[in-house]
Amino acid sequence: MFFNRKPARIFYGWWIVGAAFLVALYVGGVVFYGFTAIFEPIANDMGWSYAQISLAASLRGLELGFLAPVTGILTDRLGPRRLIFGGAVITALGLFMISRTTSLATFYGAFALIAIGMSATTLTVLMTAVANWFRLKIGIASGIAMSGFGFSGLMVPLIVRLIEVYDWRTTMIILAAGMLIIVLPLSFVFRHRPEHYGYLPDGRKEVPVTPGINATQPQTAELNIPARHALKAITFWRISLTFLIHAMLVSTVITHIMPYLSSIGINRSRASLVAMILPIMSVGGRLSFGWLGDKYGRRHTVAAAFALMTAGLLFFSYVPAVGLWLLIPFFLLFGVGYGGSTATRPSMVAEYFGRANYGTILGLMVGINAVGAVIGPPLAGWVFDTWGSYQGIWLAYSGLAIVGSLLIVNITRVKMTREDS
């Protein structure tokens, strides 16, 4: 009888987590982390300034910001599969367009196209897909999925090597082909809501009894805050501003890490390894902070993550004066900190606003956060072009990280009104 027992089936939500991990790994590695690898080759080939090239990353962030609310609404209504499929095609077209660029206008246009594709293949869509399938385990599920962005740092040395063997234009064509070969098939793994397929979130067989509520009473529906009500809540704006600061810090470090290291005498091969290690270190934060948020609460977890980022940036700013060994505490503190805060944001949205309008609310937040991603990289590029050093910007950003920690630590629950229920 024991040997006739059927093996337990894997809850389908975990397949979605796995597909989200792989999509994040490739798209994040090619478009987000990989940008630092093509930064200097393009500057040397085209004769553009660091500020001009950094503006492309800002345009990408601006487009993502404008599109995030739209993709959030579309994901809630249409599901993630169609968006990821279309986004992969558009991103591939943008990468091919970069390979043919001959002017700044074409370069910026290509990044605008990439931003449209990325908006359908990255954070808002992937995290909405995961959040729809998990409730009790959303922290660890989103942490695993977002670890794909962390492991995407492995793509940086690969992209550097491709540029060395071929050139940056041919490398863009290769990466565009990879987008079609890898991401398109993965799009078919995604499903919308578990209830449409006879499941409950987390693979449960029945709705759990909420602690502190009489088990004989019917359980009420889970939290459901409409987007219009969320926009009126101070909690929404404190979370949004906190992660605006997060986007500003992370996008600047990721975009400028190789140019910064080159400016202090580290060659491109070694700098690419440093750029690879940082996102890999973030995986520890994505997994551990996702679990810690589920277990101990998310606002204090995010505040702690920002404190780690503050310390990491301070170490980063003093590398030229003190020595390269300061990169070690920078990796540990900033990497774990930004990975932890990144992984906790999706589950925080679900905790404070519910699943029903998750994509729309997360999309609105990502749109606001994108302002930070737009401002951060060109500001750092301008600082370097003007003073020939990055130290001032890293010190300023360490102060901003403290502000982020203070914003998030005292947020409160959004009160449901009779109209919401």
C-alpha positions in Angstrom: 0.0 0.0 0.0 2.9 2.3 0.8 4.5 1.6 -2.5 1.3 2.4 -4.4 1.2 5.9 -3.0 1.3 8.5 -5.9 4.1 11.1 -5.7 2.9 14.6 -4.7 2.5 16.9 -7.6 4.4 20.1 -7.7 2.1 23.1 -7.3 2.0 24.8 -10.6 2.8 28.2 -9.0 6.4 27.0 -8.5 6.8 26.4 -12.3 5.8 30.0 -12.8 8.4 31.0 -10.2 11.0 29.0 -12.1 10.0 30.6 -15.5 10.1 34.1 -13.9 13.5 33.3 -12.5 14.9 32.4 -16.0 13.2 35.4 -17.7 14.6 37.8 -15.1 18.1 36.2 -15.4 18.3 36.7 -19.2 16.5 40.1 -19.6 18.1 41.5 -16.5 21.6 40.3 -17.6 21.3 41.6 -21.1 19.5 45.0 -20.6 20.0 46.1 -17.0 23.3 44.7 -15.8 24.8 44.2 -19.2 24.6 47.9 -20.0 27.7 48.7 -18.0 29.7 46.3 -20.2 28.9 48.2 -23.4 29.2 51.7 -21.8 32.9 52.3 -22.5 33.1 50.5 -25.9 30.3 52.8 -27.2 31.9 55.9 -25.7 35.2 55.0 -27.3 33.7 54.2 -30.7 31.2 57.0 -30.9 32.9 59.7 -29.0 30.0 60.4 -26.7 30.3 61.7 -23.1 29.4 59.6 -20.0 26.4 61.8 -19.4 25.1 61.4 -22.9 25.3 57.6 -22.7 23.9 57.5 -19.2 20.9 59.4 -20.5 20.0 56.2 -22.4 19.6 54.3 -19.1 17.4 57.2 -17.9 15.2 57.1 -21.0 14.8 53.4 -20.4 13.7 54.1 -16.9 11.4 56.9 -18.0 9.7 54.7 -20.5 9.4 51.9 -17.9 7.9 54.4 -15.5 5.2 55.6 -18.0 4.4 52.1 -19.1 4.5 50.3 -15.7 0.9 51.4 -14.7 -0.3 50.3 -18.1 1.4 46.9 -18.0 0.1 46.5 -14.5 -3.5 47.0 -15.6 -3.0 44.8 -18.7 -1.5 42.0 -16.5 -4.5 42.1 -14.2 -6.9 41.9 -17.1 -5.1 39.8 -19.7 -2.6 37.7 -17.7 1.2 37.7 -18.1 1.7 35.3 -21.0 0.7 37.7 -23.9 2.7 40.5 -22.4 5.9 38.5 -21.9 5.7 37.1 -25.4 5.2 40.5 -27.0 7.8 42.1 -24.8 10.5 39.6 -25.8 9.9 40.4 -29.5 10.0 44.2 -28.9 13.2 43.9 -26.7 14.9 41.9 -29.4 14.1 44.6 -32.0 15.5 47.2 -29.7 18.8 45.3 -29.2 19.1 44.8 -33.0 18.5 48.6 -33.4 21.4 49.3 -31.0 23.7 47.2 -33.2 22.9 49.5 -36.2 23.0 52.8 -34.4 25.0 55.7 -35.9 23.7 58.6 -33.9 22.5 59.5 -30.4 18.9 59.8 -31.7 19.0 56.2 -32.9 20.7 55.1 -29.7 18.0 56.7 -27.6 15.2 55.4 -29.8 16.6 51.9 -29.4 16.5 52.2 -25.6 13.0 53.6 -25.8 12.0 50.5 -27.7 13.8 48.2 -25.3 12.0 49.9 -22.4 8.7 49.1 -24.0 9.7 45.4 -24.3 11.2 45.4 -20.7 8.0 46.8 -19.3 6.3 43.6 -20.4 9.0 41.1 -19.3 10.4 42.3 -16.0 9.3 43.5 -12.6 5.6 44.4 -12.8 4.5 41.5 -15.0 6.7 38.8 -13.4 5.9 39.8 -9.8 2.2 40.0 -10.6 2.3 36.6 -12.1 4.0 35.2 -8.9 1.8 37.2 -6.5 -1.4 35.8 -8.1 -0.3 32.2 -7.2 1.0 32.8 -3.7 -0.3 34.4 -0.5 1.2 32.9 2.6 4.5 32.1 0.8 4.7 35.2 -1.4 7.9 36.4 0.3 10.0 33.4 -0.5 8.3 32.8 -3.9 9.0 36.4 -5.1 12.5 36.2 -3.5 13.3 33.1 -5.6 11.8 34.6 -8.8 13.7 37.9 -8.3 16.9 36.0 -7.6 17.0 35.7 -11.4 17.9 39.3 -11.5 20.7 38.6 -9.1 22.2 35.7 -11.1 21.9 37.8 -14.2 25.1 39.4 -13.1 26.8 36.2 -14.5 25.9 37.7 -18.0 28.3 40.6 -17.6 31.6 38.8 -18.1 30.0 36.8 -20.9 29.0 40.1 -22.6 32.5 41.5 -22.1 34.0 38.4 -23.6 31.6 38.6 -26.6 32.7 42.2 -27.2 36.3 41.2 -27.0 35.9 38.3 -29.5 33.6 40.1 -31.9 32.6 43.8 -31.2 29.8 45.5 -29.4 27.6 45.7 -32.5 27.7 42.0 -33.2 27.3 41.2 -29.5 24.0 43.1 -29.6 22.7 40.9 -32.5 23.7 37.8 -30.6 21.8 39.0 -27.5 18.8 39.9 -29.5 18.7 36.3 -30.9 19.0 35.0 -27.4 15.9 37.0 -26.4 13.8 35.1 -29.0 15.3 31.7 -28.4 15.1 31.8 -24.5 12.4 34.1 -23.4 9.7 33.4 -26.1 9.3 29.7 -25.1 9.3 30.6 -21.4 6.3 32.9 -21.9 4.0 29.8 -22.5 4.7 28.6 -18.9 2.8 31.5 -17.4 -0.8 31.3 -16.3 -3.0 34.1 -14.9 -4.8 33.3 -11.6 -4.8 29.9 -9.9 -8.6 30.0 -9.4 -9.0 29.9 -13.2 -7.3 26.4 -13.2 -9.0 24.9 -10.1 -6.2 25.9 -7.6 -6.0 28.1 -4.6 -3.0 30.3 -3.8 0.0 28.4 -2.3 -1.5 25.1 -3.5 -3.9 25.0 -0.6 -6.9 22.7 -0.5 -9.0 25.1 1.4 -9.0 28.7 2.6 -6.9 28.9 5.8 -8.4 30.0 9.1 -7.0 33.4 10.1 -5.4 33.3 13.6 -7.5 35.1 16.2 -10.8 34.6 14.3 -13.4 32.0 15.4 -13.0 29.0 13.2 -16.7 28.5 13.1 -17.2 31.9 11.4 -17.0 32.2 7.6 -13.7 33.6 6.5 -13.9 36.9 4.8 -12.3 37.6 1.5 -8.7 38.6 1.5 -7.6 42.2 1.5 -8.8 44.1 -1.6 -7.8 47.8 -1.8 -8.9 49.5 -5.0 -6.2 51.4 -6.9 -8.1 54.7 -6.5 -8.2 54.2 -2.7 -4.5 53.2 -2.6 -3.5 56.5 -4.3 -5.1 58.4 -1.4 -3.3 56.5 1.3 -0.1 57.9 2.8 1.1 54.3 3.0 1.2 54.0 -0.8 3.2 57.2 -1.1 5.7 56.3 1.6 6.4 52.9 0.0 6.6 54.5 -3.4 9.1 57.2 -2.3 11.2 54.6 -0.4 11.6 52.6 -3.6 12.1 55.7 -5.7 15.3 56.2 -3.7 16.1 52.5 -4.1 15.7 52.8 -7.9 17.9 55.9 -7.9 20.7 54.2 -5.9 20.7 50.8 -7.6 20.4 52.1 -11.2 23.3 54.5 -10.7 25.6 51.9 -9.2 24.8 49.2 -11.8 25.2 51.7 -14.7 28.4 53.3 -13.5 30.2 50.5 -11.6 32.5 49.6 -14.5 33.2 53.2 -15.5 33.9 54.0 -11.8 36.3 51.1 -11.4 38.0 52.0 -14.7 38.4 55.6 -13.4 40.4 54.3 -10.4 42.7 52.1 -12.5 41.0 48.7 -12.6 41.0 47.1 -16.1 37.8 46.0 -17.9 38.2 42.3 -17.3 38.6 42.7 -13.5 35.9 45.4 -13.4 33.5 43.0 -15.2 34.0 40.4 -12.5 33.2 43.0 -9.9 30.1 44.0 -11.8 29.2 40.3 -11.8 29.7 39.7 -8.1 27.5 42.5 -7.0 24.2 41.1 -8.3 25.2 37.6 -7.3 25.7 38.9 -3.7 22.2 40.3 -3.9 20.8 36.8 -4.2 21.5 36.2 -0.5 19.4 39.3 0.3 16.6 38.3 -2.1 16.2 34.9 -0.5 16.9 35.7 3.1 14.9 38.9 3.3 12.0 37.4 1.5 11.8 34.7 4.2 12.5 37.2 7.0 9.7 39.5 5.7 7.2 36.6 5.7 8.2 35.6 9.2 8.9 38.9 11.0 7.3 41.7 9.0 8.4 43.6 6.0 8.7 47.3 7.0 11.5 46.6 9.5 13.1 44.2 7.0 13.2 46.9 4.3 14.5 49.5 6.8 17.3 47.2 7.7 18.1 46.6 4.0 18.4 50.4 3.4 20.8 50.6 6.4 23.0 48.0 4.8 23.0 50.0 1.5 24.0 53.1 3.4 27.1 51.4 4.9 27.9 49.7 1.5 27.9 53.0 -0.3 30.2 54.6 2.3 32.7 51.9 1.8 32.4 52.2 -2.0 33.1 55.9 -1.9 36.4 55.4 -0.1 37.9 52.6 -2.3 40.3 55.1 -4.1 41.5 56.6 -0.9 41.8 53.4 1.3 42.2 50.5 -1.1 40.5 47.8 -3.2 39.8 45.7 -0.1 36.9 48.0 0.7 35.1 46.4 -2.3 34.6 43.3 -0.1 32.3 45.0 2.6 30.7 46.9 -0.3 29.7 43.7 -2.0 28.4 42.2 1.2 26.5 45.2 2.5 25.2 46.9 -0.6 24.6 43.6 -2.5 22.6 42.0 0.3 20.8 45.3 1.2 19.6 46.1 -2.3 18.7 42.4 -3.0 16.7 42.3 0.2 14.8 45.5 -0.4 14.1 44.5 -4.0 12.7 41.1 -3.0 10.5 42.5 -0.2 8.7 45.2 -2.3 6.4 42.8 -4.2 5.3 41.0 -1.0 4.9 44.3 0.7 2.4 45.4 -2.0 0.4 42.2 -1.5 0.5 42.6 2.3 -0.8 46.2 2.4 -3.1 46.2 -0.7 -4.1 42.6 -1.5 -4.0 40.5 -4.7 -7.1 41.7 -6.6 -5.6 44.9 -7.9 -2.0 43.9 -7.4 -0.7 44.5 -10.9 -2.3 47.9 -11.2 -1.0 49.1 -7.8 2.5 47.7 -8.3 2.6 49.2 -11.8 1.7 52.6 -10.3 4.5 52.3 -7.7 7.0 51.2 -10.3 6.1 54.2 -12.4 6.8 56.5 -9.5 10.0 54.6 -8.7 11.2 55.1 -12.2 11.7 58.8 -11.5 14.7 57.8 -9.4 16.1 55.5 -12.1 15.7 58.5 -14.6 17.5 61.0 -12.4 20.3 58.8 -10.9 22.6 57.7 -13.7 22.9 61.0 -15.6 23.4 62.8 -12.4 26.3 60.6 -11.6 27.6 61.0 -15.1 27.4 64.8 -14.8 29.3 64.7 -11.5 32.1 62.7 -13.0 32.2 64.8 -16.2 32.4 68.0 -14.0 34.7 66.9 -11.2 36.5 63.8 -12.6 35.4 61.8 -9.5 32.5 59.7 -8.3 33.1 60.0 -4.6 30.8 62.9 -4.0 27.8 61.2 -5.6 28.4 58.0 -3.6 28.5 59.9 -0.3 25.3 61.8 -1.2 23.5 58.6 -2.1 24.5 57.0 1.2 22.6 59.8 2.9 19.6 59.2 0.6 19.6 55.6 1.7 19.1 56.7 5.3 16.1 58.7 4.2 14.6 55.6 2.6 15.0 53.7 5.8 13.2 56.4 7.8 10.3 56.6 5.3 9.5 52.9 5.5 9.9 52.0 9.1 6.7 53.6 10.4 4.1 52.8 7.7 0.7 51.7 8.8 -2.1 49.5 7.4 -4.5 51.0 4.8 -8.0 51.1 6.4 -10.7 49.6 4.3 -13.8 51.6 3.8 -17.3 50.3 3.3 -17.0 51.2 -0.4 -13.9 48.9 -0.7 -15.4 45.9 0.9 
